[in-house]
Amino acid sequence: MAHIVIHQEKANDLQAMTGLCPFGAIEVVDGKLSINSACRMCRNCIKRCGGVFELVEEKPAVTVDKSAWRGIAVIAEVEEGSIHPVTFELLGKARELAAKVGHPVYALLIGSGVAPLASRLAEYGADTIHVYDQEPFRYFRIDPYTAAAEDFIRKVRPTAVLVGGTPAGRSLAPRLAARFRSGLTADCTSLDMSETTDLDQIRPAYGGNIMAHITTPRHRPQFATVRYKIFSIPPKRDASSAQIVRAELPEEKLASGIEILQAELKERVRGIEDAEVIVAAGRGIKKPEDLAMLQELADLLDGRLAGTRAMVEAGWIDARCQIGLSGRTVKPKLIITCGVSGAIQFVAGMNGSEKIIAINSDPDAPIFNIAHIGIRGDLYKIIPELIAEIKHSRTED
């Protein structure tokens, strides 16, 4: 682990030294320079200090036998009696990663009455499916679910564990990482595997202004969560060779401080994640009444209206329809962005779309860098013309 050493004898102008840190982490305490908790290890002070500050790399005390950990594991999520699609996306990515290092793909299935679903996991890439099918798993309770996942990991010893970035997955993954004293990277947008089986985990950081590459080279297993719609669901394959392993937890490990007295299904709201066509509104929209124009276009295309964070913060669009890092990740067949500049926070939530059409009057808008079709112009002229053309073409038919 790296840390910064201060050579006090080389510091002449203490006040000048405090101004080197953009985060205000350098201060003078009892006549000496000190680095406080605001330090971000940006190393700006080292570059400009003339030898006062020095970065020291310590040899890690903890090492791991990577050969003892083998395979990529996916924790499946069951929702209302069916497997959540994010599980299939993760299985497809797991097969891709496993192929690079010659490892198998495991799946963990927890629930009550879920054994028949195991074959579905095999169809999408799992070589071995471990099933914990017991009545106490009927509802998601974090203590017994964590105990089952821990039991599975200790038996199988996978080098990496992928979890869906759902409410349940975001609750389960950090608890598992803590039990194994390993690292967890949340909301990954890209994953890759090195020859050393180190998982290269890429996620936006600092509000999406940079893409951080994170590895956990000294600990196993490696944990990562991935949002729905980040990866693609792979084609089905022959599942006849897959192995299904039944497992059970003893009664004492099924205990939980949570007792579920009654469960009621919430009315399912169709989310923008499942839309095949999306019309997205950005800052180019002048007033909320103008969204009716975009809604009409979306309706004509059997699509959904969505927007950027600015539209949500203005109260013009429901928060469930926000695209981006702090909103939803979408992968429609077609997305039409209207007046969207294309900030990285927004792009990270939709750049997997099959066809991107961008409408913007600014020729330098970043959205044009990823758009398949870019239309430079006033959306207040283009959208009505597009609506009229669609209506006209359908009249002719």
Secondary structure, DSSP 8 states (H G I E B T S, - for coil): -EEEEE-GGG-S-HHHHHTT-TTS-EEEETTEEEE-TT-----HHHHHSSSSEEEEE---S----GGG---EEEE--EETTEE-HHHHHHHHHHHHHHHHHT--EEEEEEESS-GGGHHHHHHTT-SEEEEEE-GGGSS--HHHHHHHHHHHHHHH--SEEEEESSHHHHHHHHHHHHHTT--EEEEESEEEE-TT--EEEEEEETTTTEEEEE--TTSSSEEEEE-TTSS--------TT-EEEEE---GGGG--S--------------GGG-SEEEEE-TT--SGGGHHHHHHHHHHTT-EEEE-HHHHHTTSS-GGGBBSTTSB----SEEEEES----HHHHTTTTT-S-EEEEES-TT-GGGGT-SEEEES-HHHHHHHHHHHHHHHHHH-
